[in-house]
């Protein structure tokens, strides 16, 4: 049984647990009011949510939603105003994590669907996503890893070394930090082993951090290919475990808070634009 098969056998059930966790979070959210309907049934609330989503997607509100997402949820304007150092840490950690997850998703679709099923490996822009050593994917993976590593190191410094008084760090927070740290550590080690194994291609030097590190260990008489199989499975499953934990962690509160701020900002923009339009119409 190949290392990749072992990974997928373990990964898919864990993604089922992640979806279950998100379902529990969503069920908890339904206990509140939706579009002003607090006493409505879950079916009515879900219908209202679907209607809001469809109206947003097929109206001018979509552009406002995208704008609010970028400003409030991703760039987190409020956090930047309060503490720009903390903002750098959060932005780097979140952006690096999002970039790596998106790249992993695109790679899986390109490799397992577009290439193995539809046999589109002859199309260069599809084949490159399935190749971790392609110049573009290598550089993007490196950027994501560096951003996430830098953000996490500053996070660790503030939480565990400088011990900022207003920050509360409980056992669940520590477990999440341990999980993210292990993901990054095994990720860098896996990259070093990959570059020194027979799987690597000549363009692997585009990994501008991993490649120089790999050269430091290149002369060691190690079974690089076998080690890569072990680390491939270990690193992947660690990532899966952290993803499963997200619905039950403070990360979910951060996401929910960002979504609420984003929607509130969008509603303010809608109201402001409507008022301006009405004012202009009145003057005309």
Beta strands, then each sheet from edge to edge (+ up, - down):
end
